[in-house]
Amino acid sequence: MKVRIYSPAKTTMQSGRATTGTWVLEYEIETPRRPEPLMGWISSGDTLNQVKLRFDSKEEALAFAEKKGWQVDLIEPHDRRVTPKNYGDNFRTDRPRIGRF
């Protein structure tokens, strides 16, 4: 069985980063998804794609997957880049002018 382990990014509705330190183990889809004939909803014969296991650290998630003998696809989180912004920079006079103004 193949699993994916990743650290989820914060949602756009959050201002803080409280839940970004957790790691999620998610099963890869083994059966293809197909539309349901009656309602047209997308369904799968595999119910494991609904299961998400949460861990406090990457090592715990890897140890759990290795103990079960699963193939692991580890996705490392990206580095957070913060561009400093200052309100006073809007009124600087020493920057080059662009245009005719």
N, CA, C and O atoms as a GROMACS GRO file, in nm:
protein
  404
    1MET      N    1   0.084  -0.117   0.000
    1MET     CA    2   0.000   0.000   0.000
    1MET      C    3   0.089   0.124   0.000
    1MET      O    4   0.196   0.125   0.062
    2LYS      N    5   0.046   0.228  -0.069
    2LYS     CA    6   0.123   0.350  -0.081
    2LYS      C    7   0.053   0.462  -0.005
    2LYS      O    8  -0.068   0.480  -0.016
    3VAL      N    9   0.132   0.537   0.074
    3VAL     CA   10   0.077   0.648   0.151
    3VAL      C   11   0.157   0.775   0.122
    3VAL      O   12   0.272   0.770   0.077
    4ARG      N   13   0.094   0.888   0.149
    4ARG     CA   14   0.156   1.018   0.133
    4ARG      C   15   0.161   1.085   0.270
    4ARG      O   16   0.061   1.086   0.342
    5ILE      N   17   0.278   1.139   0.307
    5ILE     CA   18   0.294   1.210   0.434
    5ILE      C   19   0.335   1.353   0.402
    5ILE      O   20   0.432   1.377   0.330
    6TYR      N   21   0.259   1.449   0.457
    6TYR     CA   22   0.287   1.590   0.431
    6TYR      C   23   0.243   1.675   0.549
    6TYR      O   24   0.165   1.631   0.634
    7SER      N   25   0.293   1.796   0.552
    7SER     CA   26   0.253   1.894   0.652
    7SER      C   27   0.160   1.993   0.583
    7SER      O   28   0.204   2.064   0.493
    8PRO      N   29   0.032   2.000   0.622
    8PRO     CA   30  -0.061   2.086   0.550
    8PRO      C   31  -0.030   2.234   0.571
    8PRO      O   32   0.014   2.274   0.679
    9ALA      N   33  -0.054   2.313   0.469
    9ALA     CA   34  -0.037   2.457   0.478
    9ALA      C   35  -0.157   2.517   0.549
    9ALA      O   36  -0.263   2.455   0.557
   10LYS      N   37  -0.141   2.637   0.600
   10LYS     CA   38  -0.253   2.702   0.666
   10LYS      C   39  -0.356   2.743   0.561
   10LYS      O   40  -0.320   2.772   0.447
   11THR      N   41  -0.480   2.745   0.600
   11THR     CA   42  -0.584   2.786   0.506
   11THR      C   43  -0.580   2.937   0.490
   11THR      O   44  -0.522   3.007   0.573
   12THR      N   45  -0.639   2.987   0.385
   12THR     CA   46  -0.639   3.131   0.361
   12THR      C   47  -0.728   3.204   0.460
   12THR      O   48  -0.717   3.326   0.473
   13MET      N   49  -0.814   3.134   0.530
   13MET     CA   50  -0.902   3.197   0.627
   13MET      C   51  -0.835   3.213   0.763
   13MET      O   52  -0.894   3.274   0.853
   14GLN      N   53  -0.716   3.161   0.781
   14GLN     CA   54  -0.646   3.172   0.908
   14GLN      C   55  -0.544   3.284   0.901
   14GLN      O   56  -0.482   3.307   0.797
   15SER      N   57  -0.526   3.353   1.013
   15SER     CA   58  -0.419   3.452   1.017
   15SER      C   59  -0.298   3.396   1.090
   15SER      O   60  -0.185   3.439   1.063
   16GLY      N   61  -0.317   3.302   1.180
   16GLY     CA   62  -0.206   3.243   1.254
   16GLY      C   63  -0.160   3.113   1.193
   16GLY      O   64  -0.217   3.064   1.096
   17ARG      N   65  -0.054   3.058   1.251
   17ARG     CA   66   0.002   2.932   1.201
   17ARG      C   67  -0.005   2.823   1.306
   17ARG      O   68   0.089   2.744   1.319
   18ALA      N   69  -0.114   2.816   1.382
   18ALA     CA   70  -0.124   2.724   1.495
   18ALA      C   71  -0.127   2.577   1.452
   18ALA      O   72  -0.064   2.494   1.518
   19THR      N   73  -0.197   2.544   1.348
   19THR     CA   74  -0.214   2.403   1.310
   19THR      C   75  -0.118   2.360   1.199
   19THR      O   76  -0.137   2.252   1.142
   20THR      N   77  -0.019   2.440   1.167
   20THR     CA   78   0.070   2.404   1.056
   20THR      C   79   0.182   2.309   1.098
   20THR      O   80   0.255   2.261   1.012
   21GLY      N   81   0.197   2.281   1.227
   21GLY     CA   82   0.304   2.194   1.272
   21GLY      C   83   0.270   2.048   1.269
   21GLY      O   84   0.356   1.964   1.297
   22THR      N   85   0.147   2.013   1.236
   22THR     CA   86   0.106   1.873   1.233
   22THR      C   87   0.143   1.809   1.100
   22THR      O   88   0.165   1.878   1.001
   23TRP      N   89   0.148   1.677   1.101
   23TRP     CA   90   0.177   1.600   0.980
   23TRP      C   91   0.060   1.507   0.952
   23TRP      O   92   0.000   1.453   1.046
   24VAL      N   93   0.027   1.488   0.825
   24VAL     CA   94  -0.089   1.408   0.785
   24VAL      C   95  -0.042   1.289   0.702
   24VAL      O   96   0.040   1.304   0.611
   25LEU      N   97  -0.094   1.172   0.736
   25LEU     CA   98  -0.071   1.050   0.657
   25LEU      C   99  -0.200   1.024   0.582
   25LEU      O  100  -0.307   1.010   0.641
   26GLU      N  101  -0.189   1.016   0.449
   26GLU     CA  102  -0.305   1.000   0.363
   26GLU      C  103  -0.279   0.884   0.267
   26GLU      O  104  -0.169   0.872   0.213
   27TYR      N  105  -0.378   0.801   0.246
   27TYR     CA  106  -0.364   0.686   0.156
   27TYR      C  107  -0.377   0.730   0.011
   27TYR      O  108  -0.459   0.816  -0.021
   28GLU      N  109  -0.296   0.672  -0.075
   28GLU     CA  110  -0.307   0.698  -0.219
   28GLU      C  111  -0.430   0.624  -0.273
   28GLU      O  112  -0.468   0.519  -0.221
   29ILE      N  113  -0.489   0.678  -0.375
   29ILE     CA  114  -0.608   0.618  -0.435
   29ILE      C  115  -0.565   0.498  -0.519
   29ILE      O  116  -0.482   0.510  -0.608
   30GLU      N  117  -0.623   0.382  -0.489
   30GLU     CA  118  -0.587   0.260  -0.563
   30GLU      C  119  -0.687   0.225  -0.671
   30GLU      O  120  -0.651   0.162  -0.771
   31THR      N  121  -0.812   0.265  -0.654
   31THR     CA  122  -0.912   0.238  -0.756
   31THR      C  123  -0.948   0.369  -0.826
   31THR      O  124  -0.948   0.474  -0.761
   32PRO      N  125  -0.977   0.366  -0.953
   32PRO     CA  126  -1.007   0.491  -1.024
   32PRO      C  127  -1.141   0.549  -0.978
   32PRO      O  128  -1.233   0.476  -0.942
   33ARG      N  129  -1.150   0.680  -0.982
   33ARG     CA  130  -1.277   0.747  -0.950
   33ARG      C  131  -1.363   0.748  -1.076
   33ARG      O  132  -1.313   0.760  -1.187
   34ARG      N  133  -1.492   0.736  -1.054
   34ARG     CA  134  -1.584   0.733  -1.167
   34ARG      C  135  -1.716   0.799  -1.126
   34ARG      O  136  -1.748   0.802  -1.007
   35PRO      N  137  -1.791   0.850  -1.222
   35PRO     CA  138  -1.919   0.913  -1.186
   35PRO      C  139  -2.023   0.809  -1.147
   35PRO      O  140  -2.032   0.702  -1.207
   36GLU      N  141  -2.098   0.842  -1.047
   36GLU     CA  142  -2.207   0.756  -1.001
   36GLU      C  143  -2.319   0.758  -1.107
   36GLU      O  144  -2.354   0.866  -1.154
   37PRO      N  145  -2.375   0.643  -1.145
   37PRO     CA  146  -2.473   0.644  -1.253
   37PRO      C  147  -2.604   0.716  -1.219
   37PRO      O  148  -2.667   0.774  -1.307
   38LEU      N  149  -2.646   0.714  -1.092
   38LEU     CA  150  -2.775   0.772  -1.057
   38LEU      C  151  -2.767   0.924  -1.040
   38LEU      O  152  -2.843   0.997  -1.102
   39MET      N  153  -2.674   0.971  -0.956
   39MET     CA  154  -2.668   1.113  -0.924
   39MET      C  155  -2.558   1.188  -1.000
   39MET      O  156  -2.563   1.311  -1.010
   40GLY      N  157  -2.459   1.117  -1.053
   40GLY     CA  158  -2.350   1.181  -1.124
   40GLY      C  159  -2.236   1.226  -1.034
   40GLY      O  160  -2.143   1.291  -1.081
   41TRP      N  161  -2.242   1.193  -0.904
   41TRP     CA  162  -2.134   1.227  -0.812
   41TRP      C  163  -2.012   1.142  -0.841
   41TRP      O  164  -2.025   1.029  -0.890
   42ILE      N  165  -1.896   1.193  -0.812
   42ILE     CA  166  -1.772   1.118  -0.830
   42ILE      C  167  -1.754   1.025  -0.710
   42ILE      O  168  -1.762   1.069  -0.595
   43SER      N  169  -1.731   0.897  -0.738
   43SER     CA  170  -1.717   0.801  -0.629
   43SER      C  171  -1.599   0.708  -0.657
   43SER      O  172  -1.544   0.706  -0.767
   44SER      N  173  -1.564   0.634  -0.555
   44SER     CA  174  -1.454   0.539  -0.566
   44SER      C  175  -1.493   0.415  -0.487
   44SER      O  176  -1.568   0.424  -0.390
   45GLY      N  177  -1.441   0.301  -0.528
   45GLY     CA  178  -1.469   0.178  -0.456
   45GLY      C  179  -1.382   0.162  -0.332
   45GLY      O  180  -1.404   0.071  -0.252
   46ASP      N  181  -1.283   0.248  -0.317
   46ASP     CA  182  -1.189   0.241  -0.207
   46ASP      C  183  -1.229   0.341  -0.099
   46ASP      O  184  -1.235   0.460  -0.126
   47THR      N  185  -1.256   0.294   0.022
   47THR     CA  186  -1.296   0.384   0.130
   47THR      C  187  -1.178   0.440   0.207
   47THR      O  188  -1.196   0.526   0.293
   48LEU      N  189  -1.057   0.394   0.179
   48LEU     CA  190  -0.940   0.444   0.250
   48LEU      C  191  -0.903   0.587   0.209
   48LEU      O  192  -0.828   0.653   0.280
   49ASN      N  193  -0.954   0.634   0.095
   49ASN     CA  194  -0.920   0.770   0.055
   49ASN      C  195  -0.990   0.874   0.142
   49ASN      O  196  -0.961   0.992   0.129
   50GLN      N  197  -1.080   0.832   0.231
   50GLN     CA  198  -1.146   0.923   0.325
   50GLN      C  199  -1.071   0.933   0.457
   50GLN      O  200  -1.103   1.018   0.540
   51VAL      N  201  -0.971   0.847   0.478
   51VAL     CA  202  -0.901   0.841   0.605
   51VAL      C  203  -0.777   0.931   0.601
   51VAL      O  204  -0.696   0.922   0.509
   52LYS      N  205  -0.764   1.017   0.703
   52LYS     CA  206  -0.645   1.100   0.720
   52LYS      C  207  -0.601   1.086   0.864
   52LYS      O  208  -0.676   1.117   0.956
   53LEU      N  209  -0.478   1.038   0.884
   53LEU     CA  210  -0.423   1.024   1.018
   53LEU      C  211  -0.333   1.143   1.046
   53LEU      O  212  -0.250   1.179   0.962
   54ARG      N  213  -0.348   1.203   1.164
   54ARG     CA  214  -0.267   1.320   1.201
   54ARG      C  215  -0.164   1.281   1.306
   54ARG      O  216  -0.193   1.206   1.399
   55PHE      N  217  -0.042   1.334   1.289
   55PHE     CA  218   0.068   1.307   1.381
   55PHE      C  219   0.132   1.439   1.423
   55PHE      O  220   0.123   1.539   1.351
   56ASP      N  221   0.194   1.439   1.539
   56ASP     CA  222   0.259   1.560   1.589
   56ASP      C  223   0.394   1.587   1.522
   56ASP      O  224   0.436   1.702   1.515
   57SER      N  225   0.460   1.484   1.473
   57SER     CA  226   0.590   1.503   1.410
   57SER      C  227   0.603   1.414   1.286
   57SER      O  228   0.529   1.317   1.269
   58LYS      N  229   0.699   1.450   1.203
   58LYS     CA  230   0.725   1.373   1.081
   58LYS      C  231   0.779   1.235   1.115
   58LYS      O  232   0.746   1.137   1.048
   59GLU      N  233   0.861   1.227   1.220
   59GLU     CA  234   0.921   1.100   1.260
   59GLU      C  235   0.815   1.001   1.306
   59GLU      O  236   0.825   0.881   1.278
   60GLU      N  237   0.713   1.050   1.379
   60GLU     CA  238   0.604   0.960   1.422
   60GLU      C  239   0.528   0.904   1.303
   60GLU      O  240   0.496   0.785   1.301
   61ALA      N  241   0.501   0.987   1.205
   61ALA     CA  242   0.428   0.942   1.087
   61ALA      C  243   0.510   0.842   1.007
   61ALA      O  244   0.457   0.741   0.960
   62LEU      N  245   0.640   0.869   0.991
   62LEU     CA  246   0.727   0.776   0.919
   62LEU      C  247   0.740   0.642   0.993
   62LEU      O  248   0.739   0.536   0.931
   63ALA      N  249   0.753   0.648   1.127
   63ALA     CA  250   0.764   0.525   1.205
   63ALA      C  251   0.637   0.441   1.194
   63ALA      O  252   0.644   0.318   1.185
   64PHE      N  253   0.521   0.506   1.194
   64PHE     CA  254   0.394   0.435   1.181
   64PHE      C  255   0.384   0.365   1.045
   64PHE      O  256   0.343   0.249   1.037
   65ALA      N  257   0.422   0.436   0.939
   65ALA     CA  258   0.413   0.379   0.804
   65ALA      C  259   0.514   0.266   0.786
   65ALA      O  260   0.483   0.165   0.722
   66GLU      N  261   0.634   0.282   0.840
   66GLU     CA  262   0.735   0.176   0.828
   66GLU      C  263   0.696   0.053   0.908
   66GLU      O  264   0.724  -0.059   0.867
   67LYS      N  265   0.633   0.073   1.022
   67LYS     CA  266   0.588  -0.040   1.104
   67LYS      C  267   0.483  -0.123   1.031
   67LYS      O  268   0.478  -0.245   1.044
   68LYS      N  269   0.399  -0.055   0.953
   68LYS     CA  270   0.296  -0.125   0.874
   68LYS      C  271   0.351  -0.181   0.744
   68LYS      O  272   0.286  -0.263   0.680
   69GLY      N  273   0.472  -0.137   0.702
   69GLY     CA  274   0.531  -0.188   0.579
   69GLY      C  275   0.480  -0.119   0.454
   69GLY      O  276   0.478  -0.180   0.348
   70TRP      N  277   0.439   0.005   0.464
   70TRP     CA  278   0.384   0.079   0.351
   70TRP      C  279   0.493   0.156   0.279
   70TRP      O  280   0.594   0.192   0.338
   71GLN      N  281   0.471   0.181   0.149
   71GLN     CA  282   0.559   0.266   0.071
   71GLN      C  283   0.523   0.411   0.100
   71GLN      O  284   0.405   0.448   0.096
   72VAL      N  285   0.623   0.493   0.130
   72VAL     CA  286   0.597   0.630   0.174
   72VAL      C  287   0.642   0.729   0.068
   72VAL      O  288   0.753   0.720   0.015
   73ASP      N  289   0.555   0.824   0.039
   73ASP     CA  290   0.588   0.939  -0.045
   73ASP      C  291   0.588   1.061   0.048
   73ASP      O  292   0.482   1.112   0.083
   74LEU      N  293   0.707   1.106   0.087
   74LEU     CA  294   0.721   1.216   0.183
   74LEU      C  295   0.731   1.348   0.109
   74LEU      O  296   0.817   1.365   0.023
   75ILE      N  297   0.644   1.441   0.143
   75ILE     CA  298   0.642   1.573   0.082
   75ILE      C  299   0.686   1.673   0.189
   75ILE      O  300   0.614   1.697   0.285
   76GLU      N  301   0.806   1.730   0.170
   76GLU     CA  302   0.859   1.826   0.265
   76GLU      C  303   0.790   1.961   0.249
   76GLU      O  304   0.756   2.000   0.136
   77PRO      N  305   0.767   2.035   0.359
   77PRO     CA  306   0.704   2.167   0.346
   77PRO      C  307   0.801   2.269   0.287
   77PRO      O  308   0.922   2.257   0.302
   78HIS      N  309   0.745   2.369   0.221
   78HIS     CA  310   0.826   2.476   0.164
   78HIS      C  311   0.866   2.573   0.273
   78HIS      O  312   0.798   2.587   0.374
   79ASP      N  313   0.979   2.641   0.252
   79ASP     CA  314   1.022   2.743   0.346
   79ASP      C  315   0.930   2.864   0.335
   79ASP      O  316   0.886   2.902   0.226
   80ARG      N  317   0.902   2.923   0.449
   80ARG     CA  318   0.814   3.039   0.453
   80ARG      C  319   0.895   3.164   0.421
   80ARG      O  320   0.993   3.193   0.490
   81ARG      N  321   0.855   3.237   0.319
   81ARG     CA  322   0.922   3.360   0.282
   81ARG      C  323   0.834   3.478   0.319
   81ARG      O  324   0.718   3.484   0.279
   82VAL      N  325   0.887   3.570   0.396
   82VAL     CA  326   0.814   3.688   0.438
   82VAL      C  327   0.879   3.810   0.373
   82VAL      O  328   0.998   3.834   0.392
   83THR      N  329   0.802   3.884   0.298
   83THR     CA  330   0.853   4.008   0.240
   83THR      C  331   0.813   4.122   0.333
   83THR      O  332   0.694   4.147   0.352
   84PRO      N  333   0.910   4.190   0.392
   84PRO     CA  334   0.875   4.297   0.486
   84PRO      C  335   0.809   4.413   0.413
   84PRO      O  336   0.855   4.456   0.307
   85LYS      N  337   0.702   4.462   0.471
   85LYS     CA  338   0.629   4.574   0.414
   85LYS      C  339   0.616   4.682   0.520
   85LYS      O  340   0.589   4.653   0.637
   86ASN      N  341   0.635   4.804   0.478
   86ASN     CA  342   0.631   4.915   0.570
   86ASN      C  343   0.542   5.023   0.508
   86ASN      O  344   0.556   5.057   0.391
   87TYR      N  345   0.450   5.075   0.586
   87TYR     CA  346   0.358   5.176   0.537
   87TYR      C  347   0.433   5.303   0.497
   87TYR      O  348   0.392   5.373   0.404
   88GLY      N  349   0.540   5.333   0.566
   88GLY     CA  350   0.616   5.454   0.536
   88GLY      C  351   0.684   5.450   0.401
   88GLY      O  352   0.718   5.556   0.346
   89ASP      N  353   0.705   5.330   0.344
   89ASP     CA  354   0.767   5.320   0.212
   89ASP      C  355   0.679   5.377   0.102
   89ASP      O  356   0.729   5.410  -0.006
   90ASN      N  357   0.550   5.391   0.126
   90ASN     CA  358   0.461   5.451   0.026
   90ASN      C  359   0.492   5.599   0.005
   90ASN      O  360   0.459   5.654  -0.099
   91PHE      N  361   0.555   5.663   0.102
   91PHE     CA  362   0.578   5.807   0.097
   91PHE      C  363   0.726   5.843   0.087
   91PHE      O  364   0.764   5.957   0.113
   92ARG      N  365   0.811   5.747   0.050
   92ARG     CA  366   0.954   5.774   0.034
   92ARG      C  367   0.978   5.867  -0.083
   92ARG      O  368   0.909   5.859  -0.184
   93THR      N  369   1.076   5.954  -0.068
   93THR     CA  370   1.107   6.046  -0.177
   93THR      C  371   1.238   6.010  -0.246
   93THR      O  372   1.271   6.070  -0.349
   94ASP      N  373   1.312   5.914  -0.194
   94ASP     CA  374   1.442   5.881  -0.252
   94ASP      C  375   1.435   5.767  -0.353
   94ASP      O  376   1.540   5.725  -0.402
   95ARG      N  377   1.318   5.716  -0.387
   95ARG     CA  378   1.310   5.609  -0.485
   95ARG      C  379   1.293   5.668  -0.625
   95ARG      O  380   1.244   5.780  -0.638
   96PRO      N  381   1.333   5.595  -0.729
   96PRO     CA  382   1.323   5.649  -0.865
   96PRO      C  383   1.178   5.660  -0.910
   96PRO      O  384   1.094   5.576  -0.878
   97ARG      N  385   1.152   5.765  -0.983
   97ARG     CA  386   1.015   5.787  -1.034
   97ARG      C  387   0.996   5.710  -1.164
   97ARG      O  388   1.087   5.700  -1.245
   98ILE      N  389   0.876   5.658  -1.182
   98ILE     CA  390   0.841   5.584  -1.303
   98ILE      C  391   0.728   5.662  -1.372
   98ILE      O  392   0.629   5.697  -1.308
   99GLY      N  393   0.744   5.688  -1.497
   99GLY     CA  394   0.639   5.760  -1.572
   99GLY      C  395   0.669   5.908  -1.583
   99GLY      O  396   0.782   5.950  -1.558
  100ARG      N  397   0.571   5.987  -1.618
  100ARG     CA  398   0.588   6.130  -1.643
  100ARG      C  399   0.562   6.215  -1.518
  100ARG      O  400   0.583   6.336  -1.525
  101PHE      N  401   0.519   6.162  -1.413
  101PHE     CA  402   0.475   6.242  -1.298
  101PHE      C  403   0.586   6.298  -1.219
  101PHE      O  404   0.562   6.367  -1.120
   0.00000   0.00000   0.00000
